[in-house]
Each structure stands twice: as structure tokens, then as C-alpha cells.
Amino acid sequence: MTMDTTVERDHERTLIKIARVLPPNRVEQLVDFARFLETQSLSEELIQKEGLTEIEADNARWDALMATDEAQTLLEKLADEALTEHRAGKTKPMAFNDQGQIVPG
């Protein structure tokens, strides 16, 4: 077992000990924070892979597209359709696995 693996296991054990004594709402906050940190890591990986300039250019293109009247009209139509389906009871809550990925419900 390497030193990194030992340190990782110690951190895991510490987190589990903490989670076991927290009230349920605090455990949810702990999980949310862990997912936030995971997302930050993924964002950092994406920046390294794609390059910040490329990402900023993509964001600018999306911003320009979303700013058009046509896009806003389409988004409003989609939102109205979603609300209509929800009010008619045709929707269900989203379900996630332990990795935060959407799973079939």
C-alpha cells in the first residue's frame, strides 16, 4: 500500500466518522459540498484539456445565441410545456446515484 492510498483511506474514514454523527440535514450539506468540490475538479480538468480561451469562446457563442429573440421565445415555449406537463402530473422527481448522475426513475 502506498502512502497516497493510506492517506486517502484515512480521509475516507474521517469523513465517514463525521457523517455518522451529523444530523441528516447536515449530511446532505456535506454531500452537496463534496459534489461541489468534485465539480470544481472537473472544471479544472476541462480547463486544462480544452484551454480557457476555447471555453470562453464557446461560452460567448452560447451567450450570443441565448440572447436572440428566437431563443428566448423557444425557451419560454419549452418552459410553458414543462409546466403544463408538471401540473398535469406527467412528471416525476429526478433520481441520482451516489456519483450524482441521473438514473432512470
N, CA, C and O of each residue as an XYZ file, in Angstrom:
420
protein
N       0.852     -1.185      0.000
C       0.000      0.000      0.000
C       0.892      1.241      0.000
O       1.811      1.354      0.811
N       0.615      2.160     -0.909
C       1.432      3.359     -0.990
C       0.976      4.375      0.045
O      -0.085      4.238      0.653
N       1.795      5.389      0.228
C       1.482      6.449      1.185
C       0.212      7.187      0.778
O      -0.613      7.516      1.630
N       0.048      7.454     -0.536
C      -1.149      8.151     -1.013
C      -2.413      7.361     -0.685
O      -3.411      7.942     -0.258
N      -2.380      6.041     -0.881
C      -3.535      5.190     -0.600
C      -3.857      5.217      0.881
O      -5.027      5.271      1.259
N      -2.837      5.180      1.726
C      -3.042      5.231      3.176
C      -3.682      6.550      3.579
O      -4.614      6.568      4.383
N      -3.196      7.640      3.033
C      -3.754      8.960      3.352
C      -5.200      9.047      2.874
O      -6.058      9.571      3.585
N      -5.476      8.538      1.673
C      -6.841      8.552      1.147
C      -7.781      7.755      2.050
O      -8.893      8.198      2.339
N      -7.343      6.600      2.487
C      -8.192      5.778      3.363
C      -8.419      6.473      4.702
O      -9.514      6.406      5.259
N      -7.392      7.137      5.217
C      -7.551      7.884      6.471
C      -8.586      8.998      6.295
O      -9.416      9.225      7.175
N      -8.533      9.687      5.161
C      -9.516     10.751      4.881
C     -10.924     10.171      4.760
O     -11.886     10.740      5.277
N     -11.034      9.043      4.077
C     -12.343      8.395      3.935
C     -12.908      8.016      5.300
O     -14.081      8.259      5.585
N     -12.081      7.431      6.127
C     -12.530      7.029      7.464
C     -12.957      8.256      8.279
O     -13.963      8.221      8.987
N     -12.194      9.317      8.172
C     -12.524     10.543      8.904
C     -13.869     11.096      8.438
O     -14.709     11.467      9.257
N     -14.068     11.149      7.124
C     -15.341     11.650      6.600
C     -16.514     10.777      7.039
O     -17.574     11.291      7.396
N     -16.329      9.478      7.015
C     -17.396      8.566      7.428
C     -17.717      8.767      8.910
O     -18.888      8.797      9.288
N     -16.691      8.905      9.750
C     -16.918      9.140     11.182
C     -17.693     10.433     11.397
O     -18.613     10.485     12.214
N     -17.322     11.465     10.669
C     -18.026     12.747     10.794
C     -19.468     12.599     10.347
O     -20.383     13.042     11.040
N     -19.681     11.973      9.184
C     -21.029     11.836      8.637
C     -21.940     11.046      9.571
O     -23.133     11.337      9.660
N     -21.399     10.059     10.263
C     -22.215      9.217     11.142
C     -22.769      9.968     12.344
O     -23.801      9.571     12.886
N     -22.123     11.028     12.770
C     -22.603     11.746     13.959
C     -23.386     13.007     13.617
O     -23.935     13.658     14.506
N     -23.441     13.353     12.343
C     -24.175     14.550     11.943
C     -25.661     14.258     11.789
O     -26.049     13.138     11.456
N     -26.494     15.272     12.034
C     -27.922     15.095     11.744
C     -28.122     14.982     10.221
O     -27.293     15.470      9.453
N     -29.211     14.343      9.787
C     -29.424     14.096      8.360
C     -29.290     15.334      7.466
O     -28.719     15.252      6.378
N     -29.808     16.468      7.913
C     -29.715     17.660      7.061
C     -28.261     18.115      6.889
O     -27.904     18.665      5.847
N     -27.436     17.893      7.889
C     -26.012     18.256      7.774
C     -25.267     17.265      6.871
O     -24.334     17.648      6.164
N     -25.679     15.994      6.895
C     -25.080     15.011      5.997
C     -25.386     15.410      4.552
O     -24.520     15.320      3.683
N     -26.619     15.850      4.301
C     -26.978     16.323      2.960
C     -26.086     17.492      2.547
O     -25.641     17.563      1.401
N     -25.828     18.400      3.474
C     -24.946     19.538      3.169
C     -23.520     19.066      2.892
O     -22.845     19.597      2.010
N     -23.070     18.075      3.641
C     -21.735     17.520      3.427
C     -21.623     16.900      2.034
O     -20.631     17.100      1.333
N     -22.647     16.150      1.645
C     -22.665     15.538      0.316
C     -22.719     16.618     -0.764
O     -22.014     16.529     -1.769
N     -23.554     17.634     -0.558
C     -23.629     18.732     -1.525
C     -22.271     19.412     -1.681
O     -21.858     19.730     -2.797
N     -21.584     19.633     -0.574
C     -20.280     20.280     -0.640
C     -19.269     19.388     -1.349
O     -18.447     19.869     -2.130
N     -19.331     18.090     -1.075
C     -18.423     17.153     -1.747
C     -18.674     17.159     -3.252
O     -17.732     17.120     -4.043
N     -19.945     17.209     -3.645
C     -20.263     17.285     -5.081
C     -19.783     18.600     -5.675
O     -19.322     18.635     -6.816
N     -19.887     19.685     -4.909
C     -19.375     20.976     -5.372
C     -17.870     20.881     -5.629
O     -17.381     21.344     -6.659
N     -17.145     20.281     -4.690
C     -15.700     20.124     -4.869
C     -15.386     19.236     -6.066
O     -14.443     19.498     -6.812
N     -16.178     18.190     -6.244
C     -15.990     17.306     -7.393
C     -16.190     18.076     -8.697
O     -15.424     17.913     -9.647
N     -17.220     18.910     -8.734
C     -17.486     19.724     -9.921
C     -16.345     20.684    -10.183
O     -15.953     20.892    -11.331
N     -15.814     21.265     -9.131
C     -14.681     22.178     -9.291
C     -13.494     21.449     -9.911
O     -12.812     21.989    -10.782
N     -13.253     20.226     -9.460
C     -12.149     19.431    -10.011
C     -12.382     19.134    -11.481
O     -11.460     19.216    -12.293
N     -13.626     18.787    -11.824
C     -13.950     18.514    -13.224
C     -13.774     19.762    -14.078
O     -13.311     19.686    -15.216
N     -14.150     20.920    -13.519
C     -13.979     22.180    -14.248
C     -12.502     22.467    -14.492
O     -12.116     22.905    -15.575
N     -11.688     22.218    -13.485
C     -10.249     22.437    -13.628
C      -9.663     21.510    -14.689
O      -8.814     21.917    -15.482
N     -10.130     20.243    -14.694
C      -9.670     19.286    -15.711
C     -10.076     19.745    -17.106
O      -9.294     19.647    -18.052
N     -11.298     20.245    -17.228
C     -11.788     20.718    -18.523
C     -10.964     21.899    -19.010
O     -10.627     21.979    -20.192
N     -10.639     22.808    -18.112
C      -9.823     23.973    -18.487
C      -8.456     23.519    -18.963
O      -7.929     24.049    -19.941
N      -7.880     22.545    -18.281
C      -6.569     22.039    -18.706
C      -6.660     21.351    -20.063
O      -5.767     21.488    -20.899
N      -7.741     20.615    -20.271
C      -7.898     19.857    -21.513
C      -8.271     20.769    -22.686
O      -7.648     20.698    -23.746
N      -9.267     21.609    -22.506
C      -9.795     22.437    -23.586
C      -9.048     23.764    -23.734
O      -8.897     24.280    -24.841
N      -8.600     24.291    -22.645
C      -7.977     25.604    -22.671
C      -9.007     26.677    -22.355
O     -10.121     26.654    -22.880
N      -8.640     27.593    -21.518
C      -9.556     28.637    -21.058
C     -10.058     29.495    -22.214
O     -11.224     29.890    -22.224
N      -9.205     29.787    -23.179
C      -9.616     30.618    -24.319
C     -10.727     29.940    -25.106
O     -11.705     30.584    -25.485
N     -10.580     28.650    -25.352
C     -11.595     27.885    -26.089
C     -12.917     27.857    -25.327
O     -13.980     28.042    -25.921
N     -12.857     27.629    -24.023
C     -14.067     27.582    -23.201
C     -14.762     28.937    -23.201
O     -15.984     29.010    -23.333
N     -13.991     30.008    -23.053
C     -14.575     31.349    -23.066
C     -15.217     31.665    -24.413
O     -16.261     32.315    -24.461
N     -14.607     31.214    -25.502
C     -15.183     31.425    -26.831
C     -16.499     30.659    -26.968
O     -17.472     31.194    -27.500
N     -16.534     29.406    -26.491
C     -17.776     28.629    -26.515
C     -18.862     29.314    -25.701
O     -20.010     29.409    -26.137
N     -18.497     29.791    -24.519
C     -19.465     30.484    -23.664
C     -20.002     31.736    -24.342
O     -21.195     32.028    -24.258
N     -19.135     32.467    -25.006
C     -19.560     33.683    -25.706
C     -20.540     33.340    -26.833
O     -21.527     34.046    -27.040
N     -20.260     32.252    -27.559
C     -21.182     31.836    -28.631
C     -22.544     31.454    -28.052
O     -23.578     31.835    -28.600
N     -22.549     30.699    -26.945
C     -23.813     30.326    -26.312
C     -24.554     31.561    -25.801
O     -25.768     31.674    -25.972
N     -23.828     32.483    -25.177
C     -24.460     33.708    -24.680
C     -25.110     34.482    -25.815
O     -26.227     34.978    -25.673
N     -24.413     34.586    -26.944
C     -24.962     35.310    -28.091
C     -26.204     34.592    -28.626
O     -27.198     35.234    -28.966
N     -26.144     33.282    -28.698
C     -27.288     32.507    -29.177
C     -28.486     32.674    -28.251
O     -29.603     32.893    -28.719
N     -28.269     32.573    -26.950
C     -29.355     32.661    -25.981
C     -29.937     34.078    -25.884
O     -31.060     34.249    -25.410
N     -29.203     35.072    -26.319
C     -29.669     36.458    -26.244
C     -30.625     36.813    -27.379
O     -31.237     37.882    -27.349
N     -30.767     35.947    -28.372
C     -31.645     36.254    -29.505
C     -33.105     36.140    -29.096
O     -33.449     35.378    -28.192
N     -33.957     36.901    -29.766
C     -35.395     36.832    -29.505
C     -35.937     35.440    -29.807
O     -36.795     34.934    -29.083
N     -35.442     34.826    -30.866
C     -35.901     33.491    -31.248
C     -35.607     32.473    -30.138
O     -36.453     31.640    -29.811
N     -34.409     32.549    -29.569
C     -34.045     31.623    -28.490
C     -34.922     31.859    -27.267
O     -35.379     30.904    -26.639
N     -35.157     33.108    -26.928
C     -35.986     33.412    -25.759
C     -37.412     32.922    -25.956
O     -38.026     32.402    -25.023
N     -37.941     33.082    -27.160
C     -39.288     32.593    -27.459
C     -39.345     31.076    -27.335
O     -40.294     30.532    -26.769
N     -38.338     30.395    -27.859
C     -38.287     28.947    -27.771
C     -38.165     28.483    -26.320
O     -38.837     27.536    -25.912
N     -37.314     29.142    -25.546
C     -37.160     28.777    -24.136
C     -38.463     28.981    -23.361
O     -38.821     28.160    -22.516
N     -39.161     30.062    -23.646
C     -40.448     30.304    -22.985
C     -41.458     29.225    -23.357
O     -42.216     28.762    -22.505
N     -41.470     28.822    -24.631
C     -42.378     27.761    -25.084
C     -42.051     26.444    -24.369
O     -42.953     25.752    -23.896
N     -40.777     26.107    -24.293
C     -40.371     24.881    -23.609
C     -40.734     24.918    -22.124
O     -41.189     23.921    -21.563
N     -40.531     26.066    -21.500
C     -40.875     26.205    -20.082
C     -42.374     26.049    -19.875
O     -42.800     25.391    -18.926
N     -43.182     26.650    -20.754
C     -44.637     26.512    -20.653
C     -45.063     25.056    -20.811
O     -45.928     24.574    -20.079
N     -44.447     24.350    -21.777
C     -44.764     22.936    -21.980
C     -44.403     22.114    -20.739
O     -45.162     21.237    -20.327
N     -43.252     22.402    -20.155
C     -42.825     21.672    -18.963
C     -43.771     21.928    -17.790
O     -44.125     20.997    -17.066
N     -44.176     23.164    -17.600
C     -45.115     23.482    -16.516
C     -46.466     22.815    -16.733
O     -47.082     22.327    -15.785
N     -46.920     22.794    -17.968
C     -48.193     22.150    -18.287
C     -48.122     20.656    -17.962
O     -49.044     20.105    -17.359
N     -47.037     20.007    -18.358
C     -46.871     18.581    -18.055
C     -46.791     18.344    -16.553
O     -47.366     17.385    -16.036
N     -46.073     19.224    -15.854
C     -45.934     19.073    -14.401
C     -47.287     19.229    -13.711
O     -47.647     18.437    -12.841
N     -48.024     20.250    -14.108
C     -49.344     20.482    -13.496
C     -50.315     19.347    -13.794
O     -51.234     19.090    -13.016
N     -50.110     18.663    -14.927
C     -50.974     17.541    -15.298
C     -50.524     16.231    -14.643
O     -51.124     15.183    -14.879
N     -49.478     16.288    -13.827
C     -48.998     15.102    -13.126
C     -48.206     14.149    -14.007
O     -48.085     12.966    -13.689
N     -47.670     14.649    -15.103
C     -46.922     13.809    -16.034
C     -45.414     13.824    -15.779
O     -44.644     13.287    -16.575
N     -45.000     14.426    -14.689
C     -43.570     14.485    -14.371
C     -43.300     13.708    -13.099
O     -44.221     13.394    -12.346
N     -42.032     13.397    -12.861
C     -41.651     12.729    -11.625
C     -40.309     13.297    -11.165
O     -39.546     13.828    -11.972
N     -40.025     13.185     -9.876
C     -38.763     13.738     -9.361
C     -37.558     13.066    -10.011
O     -37.616     11.899    -10.397
N     -36.490     13.806    -10.123
C     -35.254     13.247    -10.662
C     -34.601     12.377     -9.602
O     -34.671     12.678     -8.410
N     -33.966     11.293    -10.041
C     -33.250     10.396     -9.130
C     -31.772     10.399     -9.515
O     -31.424     10.458    -10.695
N     -30.917     10.336     -8.508
C     -29.474     10.383     -8.723
C     -28.805      9.197     -8.037
O     -29.278      8.717     -7.007
N     -27.704      8.731     -8.614
C     -26.920      7.688     -7.961
C     -25.893      8.338     -7.036
O     -25.866      9.561     -6.899
N     -25.059      7.535     -6.409
C     -24.079      8.049     -5.443
C     -23.041      8.980     -6.074
O     -22.401      9.771     -5.381
N     -22.885      8.877     -7.388
C     -21.934      9.745     -8.082
C     -22.592     11.036     -8.564
O     -21.944     11.858     -9.211
N     -23.880     11.218     -8.251
C     -24.578     12.423     -8.642
C     -25.101     12.400    -10.063
O     -25.530     13.428    -10.585
N     -25.070     11.228    -10.698
C     -25.570     11.094    -12.065
C     -27.061     10.778    -12.044
O     -27.548     10.100    -11.140
N     -27.780     11.276    -13.049
C     -29.206     10.997    -13.154
C     -29.387      9.521    -13.504
O     -28.692      8.980    -14.363
N     -30.343      8.881    -12.813
C     -30.645      7.477    -13.082
C     -32.117      7.364    -13.489
O     -32.929      8.212    -13.119
N     -32.459      6.329    -14.242
C     -33.856      6.140    -14.634
C     -34.736      6.011    -13.397
O     -34.352      5.379    -12.413
N     -35.894      6.602    -13.457
C     -36.790      6.590    -12.302
C     -37.953      5.683    -12.456
O     -38.782      5.583    -11.551
